[in-house]
Amino acid sequence: MKRLFILPLLILVLTGSLRSQSAERTYFGVYIGGGWLHYFNNMEIELGVPVDIQNDHACFSGKIMWEPGRRLSVGLESGYYPMYKYSESDNSEHSAASNFVPILMNISMRVVDNFSVGLGTGMVILNNHIEGVSNADSRVMSMSNFHIMASYNYPLSRNWTVGGEARYMWIGKTNDYNMSIQALLGFRF
C-alpha cells in the first residue's frame, strides 16, 4: 500500500510538477509621495490661555524597493512628516512644533495585481522647535518604530506607475501614532 502512495509522489517530484513561483524580471522601484497626515495627539496642555494645536499637515515620502518579480519586495524609505504645531491663540510669542524623519526598512507583499500590503521598522529622527521666552531646538532618535501600509499602484506604462498609499505609524519614543494618505508616483527600472 505504501508503494502505491510513494510511486505517484516520486513521479510528480521527478517530472518537476511541483515548482515554486515562476521567475519574472527583477526591478528596482523608486517611489515619491505626498499627501495628508493626521497626528493622534495625546498631549494635554493646561496654560490657562486658549491653545491652537494643529494635528493635520502635508507629508512627503520617498522609497526605493527591490521587486524581484515575486510577491515580496524589500526596500528603504524616508520622508518628512510633521507631527503637530501648537501656538497660543491670543499671542504668537509662544509656539512649539515637532516633526520626524524616518529611515525605515520596508517589506511589502503583492496581494493581487497592483495592490500591496506591507510593514516596516527602523529609526526615526524627531525634531522639536520651541519659541517663547527662550528658543530651543532638539533632535532625538527613536529606535523602536513600526508602520503598516496598504498601497495600490496603477501601471501607466512599463516603467511608470501612479497610485495611493494609506499608512499607520507608531513612534516608540513618544508612544504616539499617526495616519497618512498619500498619492504615489513610481518609476521601475
C-alpha positions in Angstrom: 0.0 0.0 0.0 2.9 2.4 0.8 4.4 1.7 -2.6 1.2 2.8 -4.3 1.4 6.2 -2.5 5.1 6.7 -2.8 5.4 5.9 -6.5 3.0 8.7 -7.8 4.6 11.2 -5.4 8.1 10.3 -6.7 6.9 10.7 -10.3 5.5 14.1 -9.6 8.7 15.3 -8.0 10.9 13.9 -10.7 8.9 15.4 -13.5 9.1 18.9 -12.0 5.3 19.4 -11.5 6.0 20.8 -8.0 7.6 24.1 -8.7 7.8 27.4 -6.9 6.6 30.7 -8.4 7.8 31.3 -11.9 10.6 33.8 -12.2 9.9 37.2 -13.7 12.1 40.1 -14.4 13.7 41.8 -11.3 13.0 45.5 -10.9 14.0 48.3 -8.7 11.3 50.8 -8.0 11.7 54.5 -6.9 8.5 56.0 -5.4 7.8 59.5 -4.3 4.7 60.5 -2.5 2.9 63.4 -0.9 -0.4 63.8 1.0 -2.1 64.3 4.2 -1.0 63.2 7.7 -3.1 63.2 10.9 -1.2 63.1 14.2 -3.2 61.5 17.0 -2.4 63.8 19.8 -2.0 62.6 23.4 -0.8 65.9 24.8 -2.7 67.8 27.4 -1.7 71.4 27.6 -3.0 73.5 30.5 -1.7 77.0 30.2 -4.8 79.0 31.2 -5.0 80.6 27.7 -6.6 79.2 24.6 -4.2 77.0 22.7 -4.4 76.1 19.0 -3.0 72.7 18.2 -2.7 71.7 14.5 -2.6 67.9 14.0 -3.2 67.8 10.2 -0.3 68.5 7.9 1.1 67.8 4.5 3.7 65.0 4.4 6.2 63.7 1.9 8.0 60.4 1.4 10.4 58.6 -0.9 11.4 55.0 -1.1 13.4 52.6 -3.2 12.2 49.0 -3.4 13.8 45.8 -4.8 11.0 44.0 -6.6 12.3 40.6 -7.7 9.2 39.6 -9.7 7.7 37.5 -6.9 5.2 38.7 -4.4 7.6 40.0 -1.8 9.5 43.3 -2.1 12.1 44.8 0.2 13.4 48.4 0.4 14.2 51.6 2.3 12.1 54.6 3.0 12.5 58.1 4.3 10.4 61.3 4.3 9.3 64.3 6.2 6.3 64.0 8.5 5.1 67.0 10.7 3.5 65.8 13.9 2.0 68.9 15.5 2.3 72.6 15.7 0.9 74.5 18.7 0.6 78.2 19.4 -1.4 80.4 21.8 -4.5 81.7 20.1 -4.3 85.2 21.5 -0.5 85.6 21.4 2.0 84.4 18.8 5.0 84.7 21.1 4.8 81.1 22.3 4.8 78.2 19.9 6.1 74.7 19.5 6.4 72.3 16.6 7.6 68.8 16.1 8.3 66.7 13.0 10.1 63.4 12.2 12.2 61.9 9.5 12.0 58.1 9.4 14.6 55.8 8.0 12.7 52.5 7.7 13.2 49.1 6.2 10.0 48.0 4.3 8.7 44.6 3.4 5.8 44.6 1.0 3.7 41.8 -0.4 1.6 42.0 -3.5 -1.8 40.5 -2.6 -3.4 40.9 -6.0 -2.4 42.7 -9.2 -1.3 46.3 -8.3 -2.4 46.0 -4.6 0.2 45.5 -1.9 0.3 45.4 1.9 3.4 45.9 3.9 5.1 46.7 7.1 8.3 48.3 8.2 10.5 49.2 11.1 13.6 51.4 11.7 14.7 54.6 13.3 13.1 58.0 13.4 14.8 61.3 14.0 12.4 63.5 16.0 12.9 67.3 15.5 11.4 69.7 18.1 11.4 73.5 18.0 10.1 75.8 20.8 9.7 79.5 20.7 8.9 81.6 23.7 10.8 83.3 26.5 13.8 81.5 25.1 14.1 79.4 21.9 15.1 75.8 21.9 15.8 73.1 19.2 16.3 69.5 19.9 16.8 66.3 17.9 16.1 62.9 19.4 16.5 59.4 17.9 13.7 56.9 18.3 14.8 53.3 17.6 11.6 51.3 18.2 9.1 52.4 15.4 6.7 50.4 13.4 4.3 51.0 10.5 1.8 49.1 8.4 0.6 50.2 5.0 -1.6 49.3 2.0 -0.9 50.7 -1.4 -2.3 50.5 -4.9 -0.1 51.3 -7.9 -1.7 51.5 -11.4 0.8 51.0 -14.2 0.8 53.9 -16.7 3.5 52.2 -18.9 6.1 49.5 -18.5 8.2 51.7 -16.1 5.8 54.3 -14.7 3.1 53.8 -12.0 0.7 56.1 -10.2 -1.2 55.2 -7.1 -2.0 55.8 -3.5 -1.0 54.6 -0.1 -2.6 54.5 3.4 -0.2 54.1 6.4 -0.5 53.8 10.1 2.8 54.5 12.1 3.7 54.2 15.7 6.7 56.1 17.2 8.1 54.4 20.2 10.0 57.3 21.8 6.8 59.4 22.2 4.4 56.5 22.3 2.4 58.3 19.6 0.9 57.3 16.3 -0.2 58.9 13.1 -2.0 58.1 9.9 -1.3 59.3 6.4 -2.8 59.0 3.0 -0.5 59.8 0.1 -0.5 59.9 -3.7 2.5 58.0 -5.2 4.4 58.3 -8.4 6.7 55.4 -9.2 9.5 54.6 -11.7 10.6 51.0 -12.1 13.9 50.1 -13.8 
